[in-house]
Amino acid sequence: QGQLVESGGGLVQRGGSLRLSCEAPGTIFSVYVMEWYRQPPGKQRDLVALTTTDGNTHVANSVKGRFTISRDYAKNTVVLQMNSLKPEDTAVYYCSARRVGGRPEYWGQGTQVTVSS
């Protein structure tokens, strides 16, 4: 608990941008697949994007072309850059870490993203 520290959420208008950051201990960052999930009100938590230890990335179809995920190896931080935001992107966003082939073992505290129309 408390291993992943998120920052960067907030309120933005449609079409705006936000940048979420997730800082992890080096022992996790260097070994684990890092992911971003989101959970809209009353809905399930879904995967948004992931990055492997060697920097390969995957983003969900719903955000492809608008969101990018990247690793800052100097800061042990995973960044989710969100552009062209839509009201349907409104959710609590969670950072997670898992081993290859495994389920998330660590979660951040969550950060609220609200997109107004």
C-alpha positions in Angstrom: 0.0 0.0 0.0 1.1 3.5 -0.7 3.8 2.5 -3.1 2.4 4.3 -6.1 1.8 8.1 -5.8 -0.4 9.7 -8.4 -0.8 13.4 -9.3 -2.2 15.6 -12.0 -6.0 15.1 -12.0 -8.5 18.0 -12.1 -11.3 19.7 -13.9 -10.9 20.6 -17.6 -13.3 21.6 -20.4 -14.0 19.5 -23.4 -11.1 19.4 -25.8 -8.6 20.3 -23.1 -5.6 18.3 -21.8 -4.3 16.9 -18.6 -1.2 15.1 -17.6 -1.2 12.4 -15.0 1.9 11.2 -13.2 2.5 8.1 -11.2 5.8 7.8 -9.2 6.9 4.3 -8.1 9.9 3.0 -6.1 12.7 1.9 -8.4 12.3 -1.7 -7.4 8.8 -1.7 -8.8 9.4 0.6 -11.8 12.3 -1.4 -13.2 10.5 -4.7 -13.0 6.8 -4.2 -13.3 4.4 -3.5 -16.1 2.9 -0.1 -15.3 -0.7 0.6 -16.2 -3.4 3.2 -16.0 -7.0 2.2 -15.3 -10.1 4.4 -15.0 -13.4 3.9 -13.2 -16.3 6.2 -14.2 -19.1 6.7 -11.7 -21.2 3.5 -11.2 -19.1 1.6 -13.7 -16.3 -1.0 -13.7 -12.6 -0.2 -13.6 -11.1 -0.6 -17.1 -7.6 -0.6 -18.5 -6.6 2.6 -20.3 -3.0 2.2 -21.2 0.1 0.2 -20.2 3.9 0.3 -20.6 6.3 -2.5 -20.3 9.8 -2.3 -18.7 11.4 -1.8 -22.1 9.0 1.0 -23.1 6.5 -0.8 -25.3 3.1 0.7 -24.9 -0.6 -0.2 -25.5 -3.6 2.1 -25.3 -7.3 1.2 -25.3 -9.2 1.8 -28.5 -11.5 4.3 -26.7 -8.5 6.7 -26.2 -6.2 5.8 -29.1 -4.9 8.9 -30.8 -5.8 11.1 -27.8 -3.9 9.5 -24.9 -0.2 8.5 -24.7 1.7 6.7 -22.0 5.4 7.0 -21.3 8.1 6.2 -18.8 10.5 8.7 -17.3 13.3 6.4 -16.3 15.2 9.2 -14.5 12.2 9.9 -12.2 10.7 6.3 -11.9 7.5 7.9 -13.2 4.8 6.9 -15.6 3.0 9.6 -17.4 -0.4 9.5 -19.0 -0.8 12.5 -21.4 -4.5 13.1 -22.2 -5.4 15.3 -25.0 -8.7 16.2 -26.7 -10.6 15.2 -23.6 -14.3 14.3 -23.7 -16.9 14.3 -21.0 -17.0 10.5 -21.2 -13.3 10.5 -20.1 -14.6 11.6 -16.6 -13.5 9.0 -14.1 -11.2 8.3 -11.2 -7.9 7.3 -12.8 -5.7 4.7 -11.0 -2.1 3.7 -11.6 -1.1 0.1 -11.1 1.9 -2.2 -11.3 1.9 -5.9 -12.1 4.4 -8.5 -13.1 4.4 -9.8 -16.7 1.4 -12.2 -17.0 0.1 -11.3 -13.6 -2.6 -9.2 -12.0 -2.0 -5.8 -10.5 -0.2 -6.0 -7.2 0.0 -2.3 -6.4 -2.5 0.5 -6.8 -2.3 4.2 -6.5 -4.8 6.2 -4.4 -6.7 7.4 -7.5 -7.0 10.8 -9.0 -10.2 12.4 -10.2 -10.5 13.6 -13.8 -13.6 15.6 -14.7 -14.3 16.9 -18.2 -17.1 19.4 -18.5 -19.1 19.9 -21.7 
